[in-house]
């Protein structure tokens, strides 16, 4: 949260919300740079990490900790993930 606030973006507001039994989440709002911009944009990035599945469930030559490109696809933990993303 400190990093977000340190970016010195005009009008930026942010807060961290806590829900019982859940990981905290952050809401960041930045006003439009021109009054003529009337549309809104929502971007979502999650901040949780789940334990990897059992190693025996991975195909031979694949694992959550060693990224592998096979047939043009990326396999490995976080290969299609936006965890801890702040855009």
C-alpha positions as CSV (number, residue, x, y, z in Angstrom):
1,X,0.0,0.0,0.0
2,X,2.9,2.4,0.7
3,X,4.2,1.8,-2.8
4,X,0.9,2.7,-4.3
5,X,0.7,5.9,-2.3
6,X,4.3,6.9,-3.2
7,X,3.5,7.0,-6.9
8,X,2.3,10.6,-6.6
9,X,-0.5,10.3,-9.2
10,X,-2.8,13.3,-9.0
11,X,-6.0,12.5,-7.2
12,X,-5.1,8.9,-6.4
13,X,-6.9,7.4,-3.4
14,X,-6.4,3.9,-2.0
15,X,-7.5,1.8,0.9
16,X,-7.0,-1.7,2.1
17,X,-10.1,-3.6,3.1
18,X,-10.2,-6.5,5.5
19,X,-12.9,-9.2,5.6
20,X,-13.0,-11.8,8.3
21,X,-11.4,-15.0,7.1
22,X,-10.3,-13.6,3.8
23,X,-7.1,-12.1,2.4
24,X,-7.1,-8.3,2.4
25,X,-7.8,-6.4,-0.8
26,X,-7.0,-3.0,-2.0
27,X,-9.2,-0.5,-3.9
28,X,-7.4,2.2,-5.9
29,X,-9.2,5.1,-7.6
30,X,-7.7,7.5,-10.0
31,X,-9.8,10.3,-11.5
32,X,-9.9,10.8,-15.3
33,X,-7.2,13.1,-16.6
34,X,-9.9,15.1,-18.6
35,X,-13.4,16.1,-17.7
36,X,-14.6,15.0,-21.1
37,X,-13.8,11.3,-20.2
38,X,-17.1,10.0,-18.9
39,X,-16.5,6.3,-19.1
40,X,-15.2,4.2,-16.2
41,X,-12.7,1.4,-16.3
42,X,-12.4,-1.4,-13.8
43,X,-9.2,-3.5,-13.6
44,X,-8.9,-6.5,-11.3
45,X,-5.8,-8.2,-9.9
46,X,-5.8,-10.6,-7.0
47,X,-3.3,-10.8,-4.2
48,X,-3.7,-14.3,-2.9
49,X,-1.5,-17.3,-3.3
50,X,-2.8,-20.9,-3.0
51,X,-0.6,-23.9,-2.2
52,X,0.3,-25.9,-5.4
53,X,-1.5,-29.0,-6.2
54,X,0.0,-32.3,-5.3
55,X,3.2,-32.9,-7.3
56,X,1.9,-36.3,-8.5
57,X,-0.9,-34.5,-10.4
58,X,1.6,-32.8,-12.8
59,X,2.5,-34.6,-16.1
60,X,6.0,-35.9,-16.5
61,X,8.4,-33.0,-17.2
62,X,6.1,-30.4,-15.7
63,X,6.0,-28.9,-12.2
64,X,4.6,-25.8,-10.6
65,X,8.2,-24.4,-9.9
66,X,9.9,-24.8,-13.3
67,X,8.1,-23.0,-16.2
68,X,8.0,-25.1,-19.5
69,X,6.8,-24.1,-22.9
70,X,5.2,-27.1,-24.6
71,X,3.3,-26.9,-27.9
72,X,3.3,-23.1,-27.6
73,X,1.7,-23.1,-24.2
74,X,3.3,-22.0,-20.9
75,X,3.0,-24.5,-18.0
76,X,4.0,-23.8,-14.4
77,X,2.7,-22.0,-11.3
78,X,1.4,-18.5,-12.3
79,X,1.7,-19.1,-16.0
80,X,-1.7,-17.4,-16.6
81,X,-2.0,-15.5,-13.3
82,X,-2.1,-11.9,-12.3
83,X,-1.4,-12.5,-8.6
84,X,-0.1,-9.4,-6.7
85,X,-0.9,-7.2,-9.7
86,X,-1.1,-3.5,-9.5
87,X,-1.5,-2.3,-13.0
